[in-house]
Structures are given as C-alpha cells and as structure tokens.
Amino acid sequence: MRQISSSEARRKDTREKIELGGLIVKAGLRYEKRALLLGLLIDAATRMQNDGSERARLMAIGTEAFRDNTQ
C-alpha cells in the first residue's frame, strides 16, 4: 500500500471542506453567521448523543433533502 503524499492529503482535505460547505448552502444557511452554524452543529451533535432517535430523525430529513434537487 502506498503512502499518501502531503499534497494528495491536502487536496483530499480541501475537497472534503468544499463538500461540507456545499451542505451549508444546500440547507439554505449560506448567509448565516459562522457562530450560529457552529452552534447548530454542536447542538445537533449533543442531541444525537443524548437521544438515539434524534439521529434517525435528522438522517431522514437529510436523506429527503438529497432526494429533493430543488434546494
């Protein structure tokens, strides 16, 4: 197995960040403040840890959003 070069690792990291940013846009949150976005994510992560059904609920919302290409 070959080692990933540092430039390949940087490209992979950059692509991942771009894709994650695209999720923010798809959710309709492009113009929200970064602190709000981080708060939303932290809150969701906490709720998922404390309630197993919350993960399933959020997954269903996200799955439906990916099916709906109008967003």
Rosetta constraint file for C-alpha pairs under 8 A:
AtomPair CA 4 CA 8 HARMONIC 6.17 0.50
AtomPair CA 4 CA 9 HARMONIC 6.36 0.50
AtomPair CA 5 CA 9 HARMONIC 6.19 0.50
AtomPair CA 6 CA 10 HARMONIC 6.12 0.50
AtomPair CA 7 CA 11 HARMONIC 6.22 0.50
AtomPair CA 8 CA 12 HARMONIC 6.14 0.50
AtomPair CA 9 CA 13 HARMONIC 6.09 0.50
AtomPair CA 10 CA 14 HARMONIC 6.03 0.50
AtomPair CA 11 CA 15 HARMONIC 6.11 0.50
AtomPair CA 12 CA 16 HARMONIC 6.21 0.50
AtomPair CA 13 CA 17 HARMONIC 6.30 0.50
AtomPair CA 14 CA 18 HARMONIC 6.24 0.50
AtomPair CA 15 CA 19 HARMONIC 6.20 0.50
AtomPair CA 16 CA 20 HARMONIC 6.21 0.50
AtomPair CA 17 CA 21 HARMONIC 6.15 0.50
AtomPair CA 18 CA 22 HARMONIC 6.27 0.50
AtomPair CA 19 CA 23 HARMONIC 6.63 0.50
AtomPair CA 20 CA 24 HARMONIC 6.85 0.50
AtomPair CA 21 CA 25 HARMONIC 6.58 0.50
AtomPair CA 22 CA 26 HARMONIC 6.10 0.50
AtomPair CA 23 CA 27 HARMONIC 6.10 0.50
AtomPair CA 24 CA 28 HARMONIC 6.59 0.50
AtomPair CA 24 CA 29 HARMONIC 5.44 0.50
AtomPair CA 24 CA 30 HARMONIC 5.93 0.50
AtomPair CA 25 CA 29 HARMONIC 5.63 0.50
AtomPair CA 25 CA 30 HARMONIC 4.78 0.50
AtomPair CA 26 CA 71 HARMONIC 5.80 0.50
AtomPair CA 27 CA 71 HARMONIC 7.36 0.50
AtomPair CA 28 CA 71 HARMONIC 7.53 0.50
AtomPair CA 29 CA 37 HARMONIC 7.87 0.50
AtomPair CA 32 CA 36 HARMONIC 6.71 0.50
AtomPair CA 32 CA 37 HARMONIC 6.88 0.50
AtomPair CA 33 CA 37 HARMONIC 6.51 0.50
AtomPair CA 34 CA 38 HARMONIC 6.13 0.50
AtomPair CA 35 CA 39 HARMONIC 6.07 0.50
AtomPair CA 36 CA 40 HARMONIC 6.16 0.50
AtomPair CA 37 CA 41 HARMONIC 6.33 0.50
AtomPair CA 38 CA 42 HARMONIC 6.09 0.50
AtomPair CA 39 CA 43 HARMONIC 5.98 0.50
AtomPair CA 40 CA 44 HARMONIC 6.12 0.50
AtomPair CA 41 CA 45 HARMONIC 6.09 0.50
AtomPair CA 42 CA 46 HARMONIC 6.18 0.50
AtomPair CA 43 CA 47 HARMONIC 6.14 0.50
AtomPair CA 44 CA 48 HARMONIC 6.07 0.50
AtomPair CA 45 CA 49 HARMONIC 6.28 0.50
AtomPair CA 46 CA 50 HARMONIC 6.28 0.50
AtomPair CA 47 CA 51 HARMONIC 5.90 0.50
AtomPair CA 47 CA 54 HARMONIC 6.58 0.50
AtomPair CA 48 CA 52 HARMONIC 5.98 0.50
AtomPair CA 48 CA 53 HARMONIC 7.60 0.50
AtomPair CA 48 CA 54 HARMONIC 5.27 0.50
AtomPair CA 48 CA 55 HARMONIC 5.15 0.50
AtomPair CA 51 CA 55 HARMONIC 7.44 0.50
AtomPair CA 52 CA 56 HARMONIC 7.17 0.50
AtomPair CA 53 CA 57 HARMONIC 6.20 0.50
AtomPair CA 54 CA 58 HARMONIC 6.11 0.50
AtomPair CA 55 CA 59 HARMONIC 6.02 0.50
AtomPair CA 56 CA 60 HARMONIC 6.17 0.50
AtomPair CA 57 CA 61 HARMONIC 6.48 0.50
AtomPair CA 58 CA 62 HARMONIC 6.20 0.50
AtomPair CA 59 CA 63 HARMONIC 5.96 0.50
AtomPair CA 60 CA 64 HARMONIC 6.17 0.50
AtomPair CA 61 CA 65 HARMONIC 6.25 0.50
AtomPair CA 62 CA 66 HARMONIC 6.31 0.50
AtomPair CA 63 CA 67 HARMONIC 6.46 0.50
AtomPair CA 64 CA 68 HARMONIC 6.27 0.50
AtomPair CA 65 CA 69 HARMONIC 7.40 0.50
AtomPair CA 65 CA 71 HARMONIC 7.37 0.50
